């Protein structure tokens, strides 16, 4: 077991600079995660590929995140902050440049994998650095500012891509991001300081393929469950999902064994902290519900209401902005009133909005959808910031990287599971309605309502888990020795 890390206290100006560099860089890479949404039809024409093949641009990104994030717990303890940042941005820049110049579709797909590898490092790096540098009494406020970035960036992606695609080729999606990412990489290398000292230690190589195969198969299998063309998969999605679950179980068993004798790749002692586990469960349920809604809303707005992809993106932006702008305010409230008074009302509002979405139909005005989406995003803002902050705060400093990695890994699994669940339910009920004689659009609207019903049930379960949330006392945080960053 590694010795506990001392928590450094940098001058406030340096702390601000470090967090600003990481937050802005994370914004750039997260914006790219959803920027491909509107480009799929054009890519199908340009590269002469099917919709299923083009969809791999998103699937491969998600799979890479699921494979890389479990390793970041080990990686971030063994390299300096500047090294981790440089590697993440180098991968992202390489992938972006390669994508912009991609002559054939396989090259573009490979470029997305390289991009995702850099993105997978940035978020755990940001969370670990925040928990290390920021004292407990200020974490809510700072985490709120981070929530602004990670919620607004994905929300802006579809709208930005819609505008850029109106201006020219799909290559603009990468050419527009590239100079911004270069500027952030140069700025970061110039101003970022190392936080803490890296700790040398061996890597358990058998754990790496177990984590990659396990989380990769689990996320991919879940993402394929309920897909329209799942029957054409060489291996049934249910078999892939079960295989992934077994491999993840073997990976967890090996980590528990390694904890008794050496250094695990992903330290699962984080799960022995009850509040972290409760926060993890609430995050997974909330993320499943949120991702289900994010998948259903574009389908509903475009296929049922008849909006264009650009109109859909613009209509959904206010929700993302609401979550982002509320983040700093919720963070400040967390520092004053604690987690339960924010999380419980937020979870209840989220569940209520998802339940109200089940009442929408073909004739529902877009402004009603807009209002519900804004309210849903507000509810999520009151959940995510306190849950992330309070959950990670109970961990000792040497477990921050592993806690961030566990959180990120299960977030990917929850996203895939939520997507699979709502799509399966939507498809099944839409088919039933169509078989009963409903017109195709009305049948799809029925399926969407059932999908939102699943989200409402998940939201209700999240409310029950939210009742268990507590604010960890600041006195539990180890007192760090003051050090000067350089």
RADA-V787947 format. One record per backbone hydrogen bond with DSSP energy under -0.5 kcal/mol. NH is the residue of the N-H (numbers start at 1). CO is the residue of the C=O. If there is no record, write none. Layout:
nh->NH co->CO
nh->NH co->CO
This chain:
nh->8 co->6
nh->10 co->8
nh->14 co->11
nh->15 co->11
nh->16 co->12
nh->17 co->13
nh->18 co->14
nh->19 co->15
nh->20 co->16
nh->21 co->17
nh->22 co->18
nh->23 co->19
nh->24 co->20
nh->25 co->21
nh->26 co->22
nh->27 co->23
nh->28 co->24
nh->29 co->25
nh->30 co->26
nh->31 co->27
nh->32 co->28
nh->33 co->29
nh->33 co->30
nh->34 co->30
nh->34 co->31
nh->37 co->34
nh->39 co->36
nh->40 co->36
nh->40 co->37
nh->43 co->39
nh->44 co->40
nh->45 co->41
nh->46 co->42
nh->47 co->43
nh->48 co->44
nh->49 co->44
nh->54 co->50
nh->55 co->51
nh->56 co->52
nh->56 co->53
nh->57 co->54
nh->58 co->55
nh->59 co->55
nh->60 co->56
nh->61 co->57
nh->62 co->58
nh->63 co->59
nh->64 co->60
nh->65 co->61
nh->66 co->62
nh->67 co->63
nh->68 co->64
nh->69 co->65
nh->70 co->66
nh->71 co->68
nh->72 co->68
nh->72 co->69
nh->73 co->69
nh->74 co->71
nh->75 co->71
nh->76 co->72
nh->77 co->73
nh->77 co->74
nh->78 co->74
nh->78 co->75
nh->79 co->75
nh->84 co->80
nh->85 co->81
nh->86 co->82
nh->87 co->83
nh->88 co->84
nh->89 co->85
nh->90 co->86
nh->91 co->87
nh->92 co->88
nh->93 co->89
nh->94 co->90
nh->95 co->91
nh->96 co->92
nh->97 co->93
nh->98 co->94
nh->99 co->95
nh->100 co->96
nh->101 co->97
nh->102 co->99
nh->107 co->104
nh->108 co->104
nh->109 co->105
nh->110 co->106
nh->111 co->107
nh->112 co->108
nh->113 co->109
nh->114 co->110
nh->115 co->111
nh->116 co->112
nh->117 co->113
nh->118 co->114
nh->119 co->115
nh->120 co->116
nh->121 co->117
nh->121 co->118
nh->122 co->118
nh->123 co->119
nh->124 co->120
nh->125 co->121
nh->126 co->122
nh->127 co->123
nh->128 co->124
nh->129 co->125
nh->130 co->126
nh->131 co->127
nh->132 co->128
nh->133 co->129
nh->134 co->130
nh->138 co->135
nh->139 co->135
nh->139 co->136
nh->142 co->138
nh->143 co->139
nh->144 co->140
nh->145 co->141
nh->146 co->142
nh->147 co->143
nh->148 co->144
nh->149 co->145
nh->150 co->146
nh->151 co->147
nh->152 co->148
nh->153 co->149
nh->155 co->151
nh->156 co->152
nh->157 co->153
nh->158 co->154
nh->159 co->155
nh->160 co->156
nh->161 co->157
nh->162 co->158
nh->163 co->159
nh->164 co->160
nh->165 co->161
nh->166 co->162
nh->167 co->163
nh->168 co->164
nh->172 co->169
nh->173 co->170
nh->174 co->171
nh->175 co->171
nh->176 co->172
nh->178 co->174
nh->179 co->175
nh->180 co->176
nh->181 co->177
nh->182 co->178
nh->183 co->179
nh->184 co->180
nh->185 co->181
nh->186 co->182
nh->187 co->183
nh->188 co->184
nh->189 co->185
nh->190 co->186
nh->191 co->187
nh->192 co->188
nh->196 co->194
nh->199 co->77
nh->200 co->198
nh->205 co->203
nh->207 co->204
nh->208 co->204
nh->208 co->205
nh->209 co->205
nh->210 co->206
nh->211 co->207
nh->212 co->208
nh->213 co->209
nh->214 co->210
nh->215 co->211
nh->216 co->211
nh->216 co->212
nh->217 co->213
nh->218 co->214
nh->219 co->215
nh->220 co->216
nh->221 co->217
nh->222 co->218
nh->223 co->219
nh->224 co->220
nh->225 co->221
nh->227 co->224
nh->230 co->227
nh->232 co->229
nh->233 co->230
nh->239 co->236
nh->240 co->236
nh->241 co->237
nh->242 co->238
nh->243 co->239
nh->244 co->240
nh->245 co->241
nh->246 co->242
nh->247 co->243
nh->248 co->244
nh->249 co->245
nh->250 co->246
nh->251 co->247
nh->252 co->248
nh->253 co->249
nh->254 co->250
nh->255 co->251
nh->256 co->252
nh->257 co->253
nh->258 co->254
nh->259 co->255
nh->260 co->256
nh->260 co->257
nh->261 co->257
nh->261 co->258
nh->262 co->258
nh->264 co->262
nh->268 co->266
nh->270 co->267
nh->271 co->268
nh->272 co->269
nh->273 co->270
nh->274 co->272
nh->277 co->273
nh->278 co->274
nh->279 co->275
nh->280 co->276
nh->281 co->277
nh->282 co->278
nh->283 co->279
nh->284 co->280
nh->285 co->281
nh->286 co->282
nh->287 co->283
nh->288 co->284
nh->289 co->285
nh->290 co->286
nh->291 co->287
nh->292 co->288
nh->293 co->289
nh->294 co->290
nh->295 co->291
nh->296 co->292
nh->297 co->293
nh->298 co->294
nh->299 co->295
nh->300 co->296
nh->301 co->297
nh->302 co->298
nh->303 co->299
nh->304 co->299
nh->304 co->300
nh->305 co->300
nh->307 co->301
nh->312 co->308
nh->313 co->309
nh->314 co->310
nh->315 co->311
nh->316 co->312
nh->317 co->313
nh->318 co->314
nh->320 co->316
nh->321 co->317
nh->322 co->318
nh->323 co->319
nh->324 co->320
nh->325 co->321
nh->326 co->322
nh->327 co->323
nh->328 co->324
nh->329 co->325
nh->330 co->326
nh->331 co->327
nh->332 co->328
nh->333 co->329
nh->334 co->330
nh->335 co->331
nh->336 co->332
nh->336 co->333
nh->337 co->333
nh->338 co->333
nh->338 co->334
nh->342 co->339
nh->343 co->339
nh->344 co->340
nh->346 co->342
nh->347 co->343
nh->348 co->344
nh->349 co->345
nh->350 co->346
nh->351 co->347
nh->352 co->348
nh->353 co->349
nh->354 co->350
nh->355 co->351
nh->356 co->352
nh->357 co->353
nh->358 co->354
nh->358 co->355
nh->359 co->356
nh->360 co->357
nh->364 co->361
nh->368 co->365
nh->369 co->365
nh->370 co->366
nh->371 co->367
nh->372 co->368
nh->373 co->369
nh->374 co->370
nh->375 co->371
nh->376 co->372
nh->377 co->373
nh->378 co->374
nh->379 co->375
nh->380 co->376
nh->381 co->377
nh->382 co->378
nh->383 co->379
nh->383 co->380
nh->384 co->380
nh->385 co->381
nh->387 co->383
nh->388 co->384
nh->389 co->385
nh->390 co->386
nh->391 co->387
nh->392 co->388
nh->393 co->389
nh->394 co->390
nh->394 co->391
nh->395 co->392
nh->399 co->396
nh->400 co->397
nh->403 co->399
nh->404 co->400
nh->405 co->401
nh->406 co->402
nh->407 co->403
nh->408 co->404
nh->409 co->405
nh->410 co->406
nh->411 co->407
nh->412 co->408
nh->413 co->409
nh->414 co->410
nh->415 co->411
nh->416 co->412
nh->417 co->413
nh->418 co->414
nh->419 co->415
nh->420 co->416
nh->421 co->417
nh->422 co->418
nh->423 co->419
nh->424 co->420
nh->425 co->421
nh->426 co->422
nh->427 co->423
nh->428 co->424
nh->429 co->425
nh->430 co->426
nh->431 co->427
nh->432 co->428
nh->433 co->429
nh->434 co->430
nh->435 co->431
nh->436 co->432
nh->437 co->434
nh->438 co->433
nh->443 co->439
nh->444 co->440
nh->445 co->441
nh->446 co->442
nh->447 co->443
nh->448 co->444
nh->449 co->445
nh->450 co->446
nh->451 co->447
nh->452 co->448
nh->453 co->449
nh->454 co->450
nh->455 co->451
nh->456 co->452
nh->457 co->453
nh->458 co->454
nh->459 co->455
nh->460 co->456
nh->461 co->457
nh->462 co->458
nh->463 co->459
nh->464 co->460
nh->465 co->461
nh->466 co->462
nh->467 co->463
nh->468 co->465
nh->469 co->466
nh->472 co->470
nh->476 co->473
nh->477 co->474
nh->483 co->9
nh->485 co->483
